[in-house]
Amino acid sequence: MATYNKFECFVGDLGDKIHDLDADTLKVYLTANAPSASADSIKTDLAGITEENGYAAADITNAWSEAGGTGTLTGTDVVFTVTGGSLEAFRYVVIYNDTSASPVDPLIAWWDYGSAITVNAGETFTVDFGASILTIA
């Protein structure tokens, strides 16, 4: 099971109105580089794997709701289908805000899969968000 982690900048960015978790386009990408909760804040701080062979950063079709003082971010599972060759090995799945203009592409959270994952031609990799991506109470 992948472990959820938030980037520290995300908390500050919420307070600074950087994210509209219901209207902004949030995307997911894959990386082999270990994220730093305190040092990484925008997508260029944490290079992703090469976008090729059927893989590119993908929209998670996010939605935000609030009930009883608890906010919940949900997203549609993303399936990467590999064609024409394998993907570079990766270990982490990262979400960023693709709408924000300042800062550009601020980071939100990542999942650590515990070890490198290799996906070969003809195989798929699914980013499964479960019932929710995150909650704020």
A tleap script that builds the chain and sets N, CA, C and O, in Angstrom:
source leaprc.protein.ff14SB
mol = sequence {
  NMET ALA THR TYR ASN LYS PHE GLU CYS PHE
  VAL GLY ASP LEU GLY ASP LYS ILE HIE ASP
  LEU ASP ALA ASP THR LEU LYS VAL TYR LEU
  THR ALA ASN ALA PRO SER ALA SER ALA ASP
  SER ILE LYS THR ASP LEU ALA GLY ILE THR
  GLU GLU ASN GLY TYR ALA ALA ALA ASP ILE
  THR ASN ALA TRP SER GLU ALA GLY GLY THR
  GLY THR LEU THR GLY THR ASP VAL VAL PHE
  THR VAL THR GLY GLY SER LEU GLU ALA PHE
  ARG TYR VAL VAL ILE TYR ASN ASP THR SER
  ALA SER PRO VAL ASP PRO LEU ILE ALA TRP
  TRP ASP TYR GLY SER ALA ILE THR VAL ASN
  ALA GLY GLU THR PHE THR VAL ASP PHE GLY
  ALA SER ILE LEU THR ILE CALA
}
set mol.1.N position { 0.833 -1.180 0.000 }
set mol.1.CA position { 0.000 0.000 0.000 }
set mol.1.C position { 0.881 1.248 0.000 }
set mol.1.O position { 1.836 1.344 0.771 }
set mol.2.N position { 0.557 2.182 -0.855 }
set mol.2.CA position { 1.313 3.426 -0.941 }
set mol.2.C position { 1.008 4.320 0.259 }
set mol.2.O position { -0.112 4.323 0.771 }
set mol.3.N position { 1.997 5.066 0.697 }
set mol.3.CA position { 1.864 5.947 1.845 }
set mol.3.C position { 1.669 7.385 1.396 }
set mol.3.O position { 2.477 7.911 0.631 }
set mol.4.N position { 0.589 8.036 1.870 }
set mol.4.CA position { 0.278 9.434 1.550 }
set mol.4.C position { 1.151 10.377 2.369 }
set mol.4.O position { 1.384 10.147 3.555 }
set mol.5.N position { 1.634 11.447 1.724 }
set mol.5.CA position { 2.414 12.497 2.378 }
set mol.5.C position { 2.027 13.836 1.770 }
set mol.5.O position { 1.753 13.910 0.572 }
set mol.6.N position { 2.000 14.895 2.570 }
set mol.6.CA position { 1.721 16.219 2.009 }
set mol.6.C position { 3.002 17.051 1.999 }
set mol.6.O position { 3.876 16.896 2.852 }
set mol.7.N position { 3.084 17.927 1.019 }
set mol.7.CA position { 4.169 18.902 0.985 }
set mol.7.C position { 3.816 20.013 1.962 }
set mol.7.O position { 2.667 20.451 2.013 }
set mol.8.N position { 4.794 20.474 2.741 }
set mol.8.CA position { 4.543 21.513 3.736 }
set mol.8.C position { 4.020 22.793 3.092 }
set mol.8.O position { 3.201 23.492 3.687 }
set mol.9.N position { 4.483 23.105 1.887 }
set mol.9.CA position { 4.043 24.314 1.203 }
set mol.9.C position { 2.538 24.316 0.950 }
set mol.9.O position { 1.925 25.380 0.867 }
set mol.10.N position { 1.940 23.136 0.829 }
set mol.10.CA position { 0.514 23.034 0.549 }
set mol.10.C position { -0.320 23.741 1.614 }
set mol.10.O position { -1.300 24.411 1.289 }
set mol.11.N position { 0.055 23.597 2.862 }
set mol.11.CA position { -0.680 24.225 3.958 }
set mol.11.C position { -0.620 25.746 3.820 }
set mol.11.O position { -1.642 26.421 3.940 }
set mol.12.N position { 0.564 26.279 3.570 }
set mol.12.CA position { 0.707 27.725 3.371 }
set mol.12.C position { -0.022 28.203 2.134 }
set mol.12.O position { -0.640 29.268 2.140 }
set mol.13.N position { 0.049 27.409 1.063 }
set mol.13.CA position { -0.621 27.781 -0.188 }
set mol.13.C position { -2.134 27.846 -0.017 }
set mol.13.O position { -2.785 28.683 -0.641 }
set mol.14.N position { -2.704 26.978 0.815 }
set mol.14.CA position { -4.144 27.048 1.090 }
set mol.14.C position { -4.491 28.380 1.754 }
set mol.14.O position { -5.461 29.040 1.381 }
set mol.15.N position { -3.691 28.758 2.735 }
set mol.15.CA position { -3.914 30.025 3.432 }
set mol.15.C position { -3.724 31.239 2.541 }
set mol.15.O position { -4.330 32.284 2.774 }
set mol.16.N position { -2.889 31.108 1.527 }
set mol.16.CA position { -2.618 32.210 0.594 }
set mol.16.C position { -3.530 32.177 -0.635 }
set mol.16.O position { -3.306 32.920 -1.591 }
set mol.17.N position { -4.541 31.333 -0.616 }
set mol.17.CA position { -5.519 31.199 -1.701 }
set mol.17.C position { -4.875 30.818 -3.037 }
set mol.17.O position { -5.315 31.286 -4.087 }
set mol.18.N position { -3.842 29.977 -3.008 }
set mol.18.CA position { -3.196 29.495 -4.230 }
set mol.18.C position { -4.052 28.414 -4.886 }
set mol.18.O position { -4.116 28.331 -6.113 }
set mol.19.N position { -4.710 27.586 -4.071 }
set mol.19.CA position { -5.478 26.450 -4.586 }
set mol.19.C position { -6.983 26.680 -4.478 }
set mol.19.O position { -7.483 27.137 -3.450 }
set mol.20.N position { -7.686 26.360 -5.546 }
set mol.20.CA position { -9.144 26.209 -5.518 }
set mol.20.C position { -9.352 24.726 -5.814 }
set mol.20.O position { -9.402 24.323 -6.976 }
set mol.21.N position { -9.471 23.929 -4.783 }
set mol.21.CA position { -9.468 22.475 -4.935 }
set mol.21.C position { -10.675 21.938 -5.685 }
set mol.21.O position { -10.693 20.766 -6.063 }
set mol.22.N position { -11.676 22.767 -5.905 }
set mol.22.CA position { -12.840 22.341 -6.674 }
set mol.22.C position { -12.720 22.741 -8.144 }
set mol.22.O position { -13.183 22.010 -9.020 }
set mol.23.N position { -12.103 23.897 -8.427 }
set mol.23.CA position { -12.090 24.425 -9.798 }
set mol.23.C position { -10.749 24.270 -10.518 }
set mol.23.O position { -10.724 24.138 -11.741 }
set mol.24.N position { -9.642 24.283 -9.787 }
set mol.24.CA position { -8.331 24.174 -10.439 }
set mol.24.C position { -8.110 22.776 -11.004 }
set mol.24.O position { -8.661 21.797 -10.499 }
set mol.25.N position { -7.301 22.692 -12.052 }
set mol.25.CA position { -6.924 21.396 -12.629 }
set mol.25.C position { -5.753 20.841 -11.829 }
set mol.25.O position { -4.670 21.426 -11.801 }
set mol.26.N position { -5.983 19.707 -11.183 }
set mol.26.CA position { -4.915 19.021 -10.454 }
set mol.26.C position { -4.463 17.851 -11.295 }
set mol.26.O position { -5.279 17.123 -11.862 }
set mol.27.N position { -3.146 17.673 -11.373 }
set mol.27.CA position { -2.583 16.588 -12.179 }
set mol.27.C position { -1.687 15.701 -11.334 }
set mol.27.O position { -1.200 16.093 -10.274 }
set mol.28.N position { -1.486 14.495 -11.839 }
set mol.28.CA position { -0.629 13.513 -11.190 }
set mol.28.C position { 0.516 13.178 -12.133 }
set mol.28.O position { 0.325 13.064 -13.344 }
set mol.29.N position { 1.714 13.022 -11.562 }
set mol.29.CA position { 2.860 12.573 -12.352 }
set mol.29.C position { 3.706 11.611 -11.528 }
set mol.29.O position { 3.534 11.494 -10.315 }
set mol.30.N position { 4.621 10.924 -12.204 }
set mol.30.CA position { 5.448 9.883 -11.600 }
set mol.30.C position { 6.894 10.349 -11.512 }
set mol.30.O position { 7.388 11.031 -12.409 }
set mol.31.N position { 7.571 9.979 -10.428 }
set mol.31.CA position { 8.978 10.345 -10.260 }
set mol.31.C position { 9.738 9.235 -9.540 }
set mol.31.O position { 9.168 8.468 -8.764 }
set mol.32.N position { 11.028 9.171 -9.816 }
set mol.32.CA position { 11.913 8.252 -9.116 }
set mol.32.C position { 12.657 8.972 -7.992 }
set mol.32.O position { 13.302 8.338 -7.156 }
set mol.33.N position { 12.561 10.296 -7.982 }
set mol.33.CA position { 13.273 11.107 -7.002 }
set mol.33.C position { 12.483 11.214 -5.703 }
set mol.33.O position { 11.277 11.459 -5.716 }
set mol.34.N position { 13.166 11.029 -4.595 }
set mol.34.CA position { 12.506 11.107 -3.289 }
set mol.34.C position { 12.062 12.540 -3.009 }
set mol.34.O position { 12.893 13.447 -2.987 }
set mol.35.N position { 10.760 12.758 -2.795 }
set mol.35.CA position { 10.273 14.097 -2.465 }
set mol.35.C position { 10.751 14.542 -1.085 }
set mol.35.O position { 10.994 13.723 -0.198 }
set mol.36.N position { 10.878 15.854 -0.926 }
set mol.36.CA position { 11.189 16.443 0.372 }
set mol.36.C position { 9.982 17.276 0.793 }
set mol.36.O position { 9.613 18.233 0.113 }
set mol.37.N position { 9.376 16.910 1.908 }
set mol.37.CA position { 8.191 17.624 2.389 }
set mol.37.C position { 8.475 19.098 2.609 }
set mol.37.O position { 7.603 19.936 2.374 }
set mol.38.N position { 9.690 19.432 3.058 }
set mol.38.CA position { 10.012 20.815 3.392 }
set mol.38.C position { 10.707 21.579 2.266 }
set mol.38.O position { 10.551 22.796 2.174 }
set mol.39.N position { 11.463 20.905 1.413 }
set mol.39.CA position { 12.255 21.609 0.397 }
set mol.39.C position { 11.563 21.733 -0.964 }
set mol.39.O position { 11.804 22.704 -1.681 }
set mol.40.N position { 10.719 20.782 -1.331 }
set mol.40.CA position { 10.056 20.825 -2.640 }
set mol.40.C position { 8.747 21.600 -2.522 }
set mol.40.O position { 7.959 21.365 -1.606 }
set mol.41.N position { 8.519 22.535 -3.463 }
set mol.41.CA position { 7.282 23.308 -3.410 }
set mol.41.C position { 6.610 23.468 -4.771 }
set mol.41.O position { 5.402 23.701 -4.831 }
set mol.42.N position { 7.369 23.347 -5.873 }
set mol.42.CA position { 6.789 23.422 -7.213 }
set mol.42.C position { 7.293 22.239 -8.042 }
set mol.42.O position { 8.307 21.621 -7.716 }
set mol.43.N position { 6.574 21.941 -9.106 }
set mol.43.CA position { 6.855 20.744 -9.899 }
set mol.43.C position { 8.311 20.682 -10.373 }
set mol.43.O position { 8.899 19.601 -10.389 }
set mol.44.N position { 8.898 21.800 -10.752 }
set mol.44.CA position { 10.280 21.771 -11.243 }
set mol.44.C position { 11.291 21.437 -10.147 }
set mol.44.O position { 12.447 21.140 -10.450 }
set mol.45.N position { 10.875 21.481 -8.880 }
set mol.45.CA position { 11.758 21.058 -7.780 }
set mol.45.C position { 11.918 19.542 -7.742 }
set mol.45.O position { 12.859 19.032 -7.134 }
set mol.46.N position { 11.004 18.820 -8.389 }
set mol.46.CA position { 10.955 17.363 -8.295 }
set mol.46.C position { 10.693 16.780 -9.680 }
set mol.46.O position { 9.543 16.596 -10.078 }
set mol.47.N position { 11.757 16.496 -10.400 }
set mol.47.CA position { 11.639 16.043 -11.790 }
set mol.47.C position { 10.900 14.717 -11.895 }
set mol.47.O position { 11.131 13.787 -11.122 }
set mol.48.N position { 10.012 14.659 -12.867 }
set mol.48.CA position { 9.278 13.430 -13.146 }
set mol.48.C position { 10.045 12.542 -14.107 }
set mol.48.O position { 11.086 12.933 -14.635 }
set mol.49.N position { 9.519 11.339 -14.331 }
set mol.49.CA position { 10.115 10.458 -15.322 }
set mol.49.C position { 9.777 11.004 -16.711 }
set mol.49.O position { 8.901 11.858 -16.845 }
set mol.50.N position { 10.453 10.525 -17.722 }
set mol.50.CA position { 10.234 10.986 -19.092 }
set mol.50.C position { 8.815 10.667 -19.549 }
set mol.50.O position { 8.322 9.554 -19.362 }
set mol.51.N position { 8.170 11.657 -20.148 }
set mol.51.CA position { 6.819 11.455 -20.676 }
set mol.51.C position { 6.941 10.803 -22.053 }
set mol.51.O position { 7.256 11.464 -23.043 }
set mol.52.N position { 6.687 9.496 -22.095 }
set mol.52.CA position { 6.805 8.722 -23.329 }
set mol.52.C position { 6.076 7.398 -23.160 }
set mol.52.O position { 5.678 7.027 -22.056 }
set mol.53.N position { 5.911 6.701 -24.263 }
set mol.53.CA position { 5.336 5.349 -24.257 }
set mol.53.C position { 3.957 5.276 -23.597 }
set mol.53.O position { 3.650 4.322 -22.883 }
set mol.54.N position { 3.137 6.294 -23.845 }
set mol.54.CA position { 1.783 6.301 -23.305 }
set mol.54.C position { 1.645 6.979 -21.958 }
set mol.54.O position { 0.544 7.035 -21.409 }
set mol.55.N position { 2.733 7.496 -21.414 }
set mol.55.CA position { 2.674 8.173 -20.118 }
set mol.55.C position { 2.874 9.675 -20.295 }
set mol.55.O position { 3.775 10.114 -21.009 }
set mol.56.N position { 2.033 10.444 -19.645 }
set mol.56.CA position { 2.175 11.892 -19.491 }
set mol.56.C position { 1.405 12.276 -18.241 }
set mol.56.O position { 0.464 11.583 -17.854 }
set mol.57.N position { 1.795 13.377 -17.605 }
set mol.57.CA position { 1.049 13.861 -16.444 }
set mol.57.C position { -0.428 13.921 -16.808 }
set mol.57.O position { -0.781 14.305 -17.923 }
set mol.58.N position { -1.296 13.538 -15.861 }
set mol.58.CA position { -2.717 13.394 -16.185 }
set mol.58.C position { -3.619 14.119 -15.186 }
set mol.58.O position { -3.332 14.166 -13.989 }
set mol.59.N position { -4.703 14.678 -15.696 }
set mol.59.CA position { -5.732 15.348 -14.904 }
set mol.59.C position { -6.442 14.315 -14.024 }
set mol.59.O position { -6.793 13.232 -14.493 }
set mol.60.N position { -6.651 14.650 -12.756 }
set mol.60.CA position { -7.321 13.706 -11.855 }
set mol.60.C position { -8.825 13.975 -11.725 }
set mol.60.O position { -9.516 13.283 -10.977 }
set mol.61.N position { -9.329 14.974 -12.448 }
set mol.61.CA position { -10.756 15.317 -12.404 }
set mol.61.C position { -11.224 15.426 -10.947 }
set mol.61.O position { -12.095 14.684 -10.494 }
set mol.62.N position { -10.624 16.359 -10.248 }
set mol.62.CA position { -10.839 16.532 -8.818 }
set mol.62.C position { -12.149 17.240 -8.488 }
set mol.62.O position { -12.720 17.954 -9.312 }
set mol.63.N position { -12.604 17.020 -7.260 }
set mol.63.CA position { -13.772 17.705 -6.706 }
set mol.63.C position { -13.533 17.937 -5.221 }
set mol.63.O position { -12.873 17.135 -4.560 }
set mol.64.N position { -14.066 19.027 -4.705 }
set mol.64.CA position { -13.942 19.390 -3.296 }
set mol.64.C position { -15.331 19.503 -2.703 }
set mol.64.O position { -16.232 20.072 -3.320 }
set mol.65.N position { -15.506 18.964 -1.512 }
set mol.65.CA position { -16.796 19.088 -0.825 }
set mol.65.C position { -16.534 19.336 0.651 }
set mol.65.O position { -15.455 19.047 1.168 }
set mol.66.N position { -17.548 19.879 1.316 }
set mol.66.CA position { -17.447 20.134 2.748 }
set mol.66.C position { -18.750 19.714 3.406 }
set mol.66.O position { -19.836 20.008 2.906 }
set mol.67.N position { -18.633 19.030 4.523 }
set mol.67.CA position { -19.801 18.634 5.299 }
set mol.67.C position { -19.415 18.599 6.774 }
set mol.67.O position { -18.435 17.954 7.144 }
set mol.68.N position { -20.167 19.278 7.601 }
set mol.68.CA position { -19.922 19.253 9.043 }
set mol.68.C position { -18.549 19.750 9.449 }
set mol.68.O position { -18.006 19.307 10.461 }
set mol.69.N position { -17.979 20.665 8.674 }
set mol.69.CA position { -16.668 21.219 9.003 }
set mol.69.C position { -15.491 20.397 8.524 }
set mol.69.O position { -14.349 20.705 8.864 }
set mol.70.N position { -15.741 19.357 7.742 }
set mol.70.CA position { -14.658 18.546 7.179 }
set mol.70.C position { -14.673 18.669 5.663 }
set mol.70.O position { -15.682 18.387 5.018 }
set mol.71.N position { -13.549 19.091 5.101 }
set mol.71.CA position { -13.407 19.199 3.660 }
set mol.71.C position { -12.782 17.935 3.105 }
set mol.71.O position { -11.896 17.349 3.728 }
set mol.72.N position { -13.243 17.511 1.929 }
set mol.72.CA position { -12.741 16.287 1.312 }
set mol.72.C position { -12.403 16.539 -0.151 }
set mol.72.O position { -13.222 17.061 -0.907 }
set mol.73.N position { -11.203 16.167 -0.537 }
set mol.73.CA position { -10.772 16.235 -1.931 }
set mol.73.C position { -10.838 14.836 -2.514 }
set mol.73.O position { -10.239 13.902 -1.981 }
set mol.74.N position { -11.572 14.695 -3.616 }
set mol.74.CA position { -11.655 13.417 -4.318 }
set mol.74.C position { -11.097 13.593 -5.723 }
set mol.74.O position { -10.959 14.711 -6.220 }
set mol.75.N position { -10.780 12.471 -6.348 }
set mol.75.CA position { -10.283 12.496 -7.718 }
set mol.75.C position { -10.582 11.179 -8.401 }
set mol.75.O position { -10.783 10.152 -7.752 }
set mol.76.N position { -10.609 11.227 -9.708 }
set mol.76.CA position { -10.829 10.025 -10.506 }
set mol.76.C position { -9.522 9.259 -10.630 }
set mol.76.O position { -8.475 9.847 -10.901 }
set mol.77.N position { -9.583 7.953 -10.431 }
set mol.77.CA position { -8.380 7.131 -10.597 }
set mol.77.C position { -7.795 7.357 -11.985 }
set mol.77.O position { -8.535 7.539 -12.951 }
set mol.78.N position { -6.477 7.346 -12.084 }
set mol.78.CA position { -5.779 7.553 -13.348 }
set mol.78.C position { -5.122 6.241 -13.754 }
set mol.78.O position { -4.448 5.601 -12.947 }
set mol.79.N position { -5.321 5.845 -15.005 }
set mol.79.CA position { -4.710 4.620 -15.530 }
set mol.79.C position { -3.743 4.994 -16.640 }
set mol.79.O position { -4.127 5.615 -17.632 }
set mol.80.N position { -2.488 4.612 -16.464 }
set mol.80.CA position { -1.480 4.798 -17.499 }
set mol.80.C position { -1.301 3.467 -18.219 }
set mol.80.O position { -0.950 2.466 -17.595 }
set mol.81.N position { -1.539 3.452 -19.526 }
set mol.81.CA position { -1.354 2.249 -20.342 }
set mol.81.C position { -0.089 2.435 -21.153 }
set mol.81.O position { 0.009 3.365 -21.954 }
set mol.82.N position { 0.873 1.563 -20.952 }
set mol.82.CA position { 2.189 1.696 -21.572 }
set mol.82.C position { 2.193 1.029 -22.945 }
set mol.82.O position { 1.781 -0.121 -23.096 }
set mol.83.N position { 2.670 1.779 -23.944 }
set mol.83.CA position { 2.757 1.276 -25.310 }
set mol.83.C position { 4.119 1.618 -25.901 }
set mol.83.O position { 4.692 2.659 -25.579 }
set mol.84.N position { 4.630 0.763 -26.747 }
set mol.84.CA position { 5.853 1.067 -27.490 }
set mol.84.C position { 7.153 0.966 -26.725 }
set mol.84.O position { 8.204 1.292 -27.277 }
set mol.85.N position { 7.130 0.538 -25.510 }
set mol.85.CA position { 8.334 0.435 -24.687 }
set mol.85.C position { 7.940 0.549 -23.232 }
set mol.85.O position { 6.767 0.755 -22.921 }
set mol.86.N position { 8.900 0.418 -22.337 }
set mol.86.CA position { 8.587 0.483 -20.907 }
set mol.86.C position { 8.752 1.908 -20.391 }
set mol.86.O position { 9.326 2.764 -21.065 }
set mol.87.N position { 8.239 2.151 -19.182 }
set mol.87.CA position { 8.449 3.421 -18.505 }
set mol.87.C position { 9.727 3.334 -17.689 }
set mol.87.O position { 10.159 2.250 -17.298 }
set mol.88.N position { 10.323 4.486 -17.440 }
set mol.88.CA position { 11.423 4.530 -16.486 }
set mol.88.C position { 10.879 4.040 -15.146 }
set mol.88.O position { 9.702 4.229 -14.841 }
set mol.89.N position { 11.724 3.425 -14.368 }
set mol.89.CA position { 11.307 2.997 -13.029 }
set mol.89.C position { 10.955 4.238 -12.204 }
set mol.89.O position { 11.608 5.275 -12.320 }
set mol.90.N position { 9.925 4.122 -11.378 }
set mol.90.CA position { 9.506 5.216 -10.503 }
set mol.90.C position { 9.081 4.616 -9.169 }
set mol.90.O position { 8.852 3.411 -9.062 }
set mol.91.N position { 8.980 5.456 -8.170 }
set mol.91.CA position { 8.556 5.006 -6.842 }
set mol.91.C position { 7.456 5.891 -6.260 }
set mol.91.O position { 6.700 5.467 -5.385 }
set mol.92.N position { 7.378 7.115 -6.755 }
set mol.92.CA position { 6.487 8.106 -6.149 }
set mol.92.C position { 5.460 8.624 -7.163 }
set mol.92.O position { 5.760 8.781 -8.347 }
set mol.93.N position { 4.246 8.884 -6.675 }
set mol.93.CA position { 3.182 9.505 -7.450 }
set mol.93.C position { 2.913 10.854 -6.792 }
set mol.93.O position { 2.710 10.925 -5.580 }
set mol.94.N position { 2.910 11.928 -7.587 }
set mol.94.CA position { 2.830 13.285 -7.060 }
set mol.94.C position { 1.634 14.029 -7.656 }
set mol.94.O position { 1.342 13.894 -8.845 }
set mol.95.N position { 0.945 14.812 -6.826 }
set mol.95.CA position { -0.136 15.684 -7.312 }
set mol.95.C position { 0.335 17.134 -7.229 }
set mol.95.O position { 0.938 17.568 -6.246 }
set mol.96.N position { 0.032 17.870 -8.313 }
set mol.96.CA position { 0.322 19.301 -8.335 }
set mol.96.C position { -0.848 20.058 -8.953 }
set mol.96.O position { -1.711 19.467 -9.601 }
set mol.97.N position { -0.864 21.368 -8.745 }
set mol.97.CA position { -1.913 22.240 -9.273 }
set mol.97.C position { -1.416 22.810 -10.607 }
set mol.97.O position { -0.474 23.603 -10.635 }
set mol.98.N position { -2.050 22.404 -11.705 }
set mol.98.CA position { -1.645 22.833 -13.038 }
set mol.98.C position { -2.267 24.173 -13.438 }
set mol.98.O position { -1.929 24.713 -14.492 }
set mol.99.N position { -3.167 24.716 -12.620 }
set mol.99.CA position { -3.850 25.973 -12.942 }
set mol.99.C position { -3.124 27.193 -12.393 }
set mol.99.O position { -3.131 28.254 -13.018 }
set mol.100.N position { -2.508 27.053 -11.249 }
set mol.100.CA position { -1.882 28.184 -10.571 }
set mol.100.C position { -0.829 28.865 -11.449 }
set mol.100.O position { 0.027 28.209 -12.043 }
set mol.101.N position { -0.917 30.194 -11.515 }
set mol.101.CA position { 0.054 30.965 -12.293 }
set mol.101.C position { 1.192 31.484 -11.417 }
set mol.101.O position { 2.290 31.742 -11.910 }
set mol.102.N position { 0.931 31.635 -10.118 }
set mol.102.CA position { 1.962 32.136 -9.223 }
set mol.102.C position { 1.727 31.576 -7.820 }
set mol.102.O position { 0.820 32.039 -7.129 }
set mol.103.N position { 2.495 30.621 -7.392 }
set mol.103.CA position { 3.588 29.986 -8.133 }
set mol.103.C position { 3.059 29.043 -9.219 }
set mol.103.O position { 1.912 28.600 -9.169 }
set mol.104.N position { 3.905 28.751 -10.184 }
set mol.104.CA position { 3.544 27.835 -11.262 }
set mol.104.C position { 3.674 26.398 -10.758 }
set mol.104.O position { 4.701 26.030 -10.187 }
set mol.105.N position { 2.634 25.587 -10.968 }
set mol.105.CA position { 2.623 24.166 -10.640 }
set mol.105.C position { 3.013 23.847 -9.187 }
set mol.105.O position { 3.929 23.057 -8.957 }
set mol.106.N position { 2.324 24.455 -8.205 }
set mol.106.CA position { 2.641 24.134 -6.808 }
set mol.106.C position { 2.283 22.688 -6.467 }
set mol.106.O position { 1.275 22.151 -6.929 }
set mol.107.N position { 3.129 22.079 -5.655 }
set mol.107.CA position { 2.946 20.685 -5.243 }
set mol.107.C position { 1.940 20.593 -4.099 }
set mol.107.O position { 1.810 21.508 -3.286 }
set mol.108.N position { 1.230 19.462 -4.060 }
set mol.108.CA position { 0.214 19.241 -3.024 }
set mol.108.C position { 0.583 18.050 -2.148 }
set mol.108.O position { 0.717 18.191 -0.932 }
set mol.109.N position { 0.749 16.878 -2.760 }
set mol.109.CA position { 0.978 15.652 -1.985 }
set mol.109.C position { 1.663 14.608 -2.851 }
set mol.109.O position { 1.745 14.747 -4.072 }
set mol.110.N position { 2.160 13.546 -2.190 }
set mol.110.CA position { 2.733 12.416 -2.912 }
set mol.110.C position { 2.469 11.124 -2.163 }
set mol.110.O position { 2.181 11.114 -0.967 }
set mol.111.N position { 2.579 10.030 -2.914 }
set mol.111.CA position { 2.467 8.684 -2.360 }
set mol.111.C position { 3.766 7.960 -2.613 }
set mol.111.O position { 4.307 8.002 -3.718 }
set mol.112.N position { 4.271 7.289 -1.581 }
set mol.112.CA position { 5.491 6.495 -1.658 }
set mol.112.C position { 5.088 5.031 -1.758 }
set mol.112.O position { 4.425 4.504 -0.865 }
set mol.113.N position { 5.489 4.369 -2.848 }
set mol.113.CA position { 5.142 2.967 -3.057 }
set mol.113.C position { 6.153 2.009 -2.423 }
set mol.113.O position { 6.003 0.793 -2.544 }
set mol.114.N position { 7.180 2.539 -1.751 }
set mol.114.CA position { 8.086 1.707 -0.980 }
set mol.114.C position { 9.271 1.143 -1.735 }
set mol.114.O position { 10.309 0.872 -1.132 }
set mol.115.N position { 9.144 0.960 -3.038 }
set mol.115.CA position { 10.248 0.487 -3.873 }
set mol.115.C position { 9.943 0.858 -5.320 }
set mol.115.O position { 8.821 1.234 -5.660 }
set mol.116.N position { 10.956 0.744 -6.152 }
set mol.116.CA position { 10.807 1.115 -7.561 }
set mol.116.C position { 9.786 0.220 -8.264 }
set mol.116.O position { 9.694 -0.978 -7.999 }
set mol.117.N position { 9.024 0.838 -9.165 }
set mol.117.CA position { 8.020 0.136 -9.964 }
set mol.117.C position { 8.433 0.237 -11.425 }
set mol.117.O position { 8.805 1.312 -11.897 }
set mol.118.N position { 8.370 -0.861 -12.127 }
set mol.118.CA position { 8.634 -0.885 -13.563 }
set mol.118.C position { 7.361 -1.318 -14.267 }
set mol.118.O position { 6.725 -2.297 -13.877 }
set mol.119.N position { 6.992 -0.577 -15.313 }
set mol.119.CA position { 5.803 -0.906 -16.093 }
set mol.119.C position { 6.252 -1.100 -17.540 }
set mol.119.O position { 6.810 -0.190 -18.154 }
set mol.120.N position { 6.005 -2.287 -18.073 }
set mol.120.CA position { 6.457 -2.639 -19.418 }
set mol.120.C position { 5.365 -2.430 -20.455 }
set mol.120.O position { 4.199 -2.241 -20.112 }
set mol.121.N position { 5.747 -2.466 -21.712 }
set mol.121.CA position { 4.794 -2.309 -22.816 }
set mol.121.C position { 3.649 -3.303 -22.656 }
set mol.121.O position { 3.863 -4.476 -22.351 }
set mol.122.N position { 2.426 -2.807 -22.870 }
set mol.122.CA position { 1.242 -3.643 -22.760 }
set mol.122.C position { 0.679 -3.734 -21.356 }
set mol.122.O position { -0.407 -4.280 -21.164 }
set mol.123.N position { 1.398 -3.210 -20.369 }
set mol.123.CA position { 0.925 -3.227 -18.980 }
set mol.123.C position { 0.312 -1.877 -18.622 }
set mol.123.O position { 0.499 -0.891 -19.335 }
set mol.124.N position { -0.417 -1.843 -17.519 }
set mol.124.CA position { -0.989 -0.603 -17.026 }
set mol.124.C position { -0.551 -0.358 -15.591 }
set mol.124.O position { -0.196 -1.287 -14.865 }
set mol.125.N position { -0.583 0.902 -15.198 }
set mol.125.CA position { -0.379 1.298 -13.807 }
set mol.125.C position { -1.539 2.206 -13.435 }
set mol.125.O position { -1.813 3.188 -14.126 }
set mol.126.N position { -2.225 1.876 -12.338 }
set mol.126.CA position { -3.379 2.654 -11.898 }
set mol.126.C position { -3.047 3.415 -10.625 }
set mol.126.O position { -2.573 2.838 -9.646 }
set mol.127.N position { -3.300 4.713 -10.650 }
set mol.127.CA position { -3.222 5.535 -9.450 }
set mol.127.C position { -4.625 5.511 -8.852 }
set mol.127.O position { -5.543 6.144 -9.371 }
set mol.128.N position { -4.777 4.779 -7.763 }
set mol.128.CA position { -6.082 4.567 -7.124 }
set mol.128.C position { -6.181 5.469 -5.897 }
set mol.128.O position { -5.474 5.267 -4.910 }
set mol.129.N position { -7.055 6.457 -5.967 }
set mol.129.CA position { -7.188 7.412 -4.873 }
set mol.129.C position { -8.109 6.927 -3.761 }
set mol.129.O position { -8.201 7.566 -2.713 }
set mol.130.N position { -8.781 5.822 -3.972 }
set mol.130.CA position { -9.715 5.342 -2.952 }
set mol.130.C position { -10.885 6.290 -2.806 }
set mol.130.O position { -11.255 6.977 -3.759 }
set mol.131.N position { -11.470 6.334 -1.621 }
set mol.131.CA position { -12.656 7.170 -1.387 }
set mol.131.C position { -12.326 8.654 -1.402 }
set mol.131.O position { -13.176 9.468 -1.764 }
set mol.132.N position { -11.104 9.023 -1.015 }
set mol.132.CA position { -10.702 10.439 -1.030 }
set mol.132.C position { -9.198 10.552 -1.127 }
set mol.132.O position { -8.461 9.630 -0.778 }
set mol.133.N position { -8.759 11.700 -1.609 }
set mol.133.CA position { -7.325 11.994 -1.694 }
set mol.133.C position { -6.846 12.532 -0.347 }
set mol.133.O position { -5.812 12.114 0.173 }
set mol.134.N position { -7.612 13.460 0.201 }
set mol.134.CA position { -7.265 14.035 1.511 }
set mol.134.C position { -8.509 14.631 2.151 }
set mol.134.O position { -9.492 14.949 1.481 }
set mol.135.N position { -8.433 14.770 3.460 }
set mol.135.CA position { -9.488 15.461 4.209 }
set mol.135.C position { -8.851 16.503 5.104 }
set mol.135.O position { -7.728 16.338 5.580 }
set mol.136.N position { -9.587 17.578 5.324 }
set mol.136.CA position { -9.146 18.621 6.241 }
set mol.136.C position { -10.282 18.851 7.225 }
set mol.136.O position { -11.399 19.207 6.848 }
set mol.137.N position { -9.967 18.637 8.489 }
set mol.137.CA position { -11.011 18.788 9.515 }
set mol.137.C position { -10.651 19.891 10.484 }
set mol.137.O position { -11.407 20.166 11.416 }
savepdb mol mol.pdb
quit
